[in-house]
């Protein structure tokens, strides 16, 4: 089954509705960032520990990142760096029809559904 969802970029002032509740994207992002600084980070740390993965930080969503080293395939040595965990909000359009060209938005007179009505009015006068 092919995935028909198409992600779109959301602006801070876009509004998302969940049933009877509507929120600006900026409010949802703020709520996530506040949650990630405390309970969400703690819960993720617990789940990683349950999988025997121990990271040297209490705040996994730290803006500074967590010091680490990486050994990539084909590399001769370890490289120092930082790892950062981020939460993201993605909005997916369910429709698979999307107008991609501005010319598709232009309606010429011959394509107008009112053209026949205009012609009849003009011929009658």
MONOR-V753088 format. One record per pair of residues at least 12 apart in sequence whose C-alpha atoms are under 8 Angstrom apart, sorted by sequence separation. I is the first residue (numbers start at 1). GAP is how many residues later the second one is. D is the distance in Angstrom with one decimal. If there is no record, write none. Layout:
BEGIN
i = {I,I}
gap = {GAP,GAP}
d = {D,D}
END
This chain:
BEGIN
i = {12,13,68,69,12,13,45,67,68,69,11,12,67,68,10,11,45,67,68,42,66,67,41,42,65,66,41,65,66,41,65,41,64,65,38,63,37,62,61,62,37,60,61,36,37,60,61,32,29,10,9,10,8,9,7,8,7,8,7,8,6,7,5,6,5,6,5,6,4,5,6,4,5,4}
gap = {12,12,12,12,13,13,13,13,13,13,14,14,14,14,15,15,15,15,15,16,16,16,17,17,17,17,18,18,18,19,19,20,20,20,21,21,22,22,23,23,24,24,24,25,25,25,25,55,60,80,81,81,82,82,83,83,84,84,85,85,86,86,87,87,88,88,89,89,90,90,90,91,91,92}
d = {6.8,6.2,6.0,5.7,5.2,6.5,7.4,7.6,5.5,7.5,7.0,4.6,6.0,5.4,7.3,8.0,7.4,4.5,6.7,7.0,5.1,6.7,7.4,7.4,5.4,5.2,5.8,5.3,6.5,5.7,4.6,6.6,7.7,7.7,7.6,7.3,6.6,7.1,6.6,7.7,6.6,7.3,5.3,6.3,7.7,6.2,6.3,7.5,7.5,7.7,7.5,7.1,7.3,7.3,6.5,5.9,5.6,6.1,4.2,7.1,5.1,6.2,5.4,5.2,5.5,6.8,5.0,7.9,6.4,7.2,7.4,7.3,7.2,6.0}
END
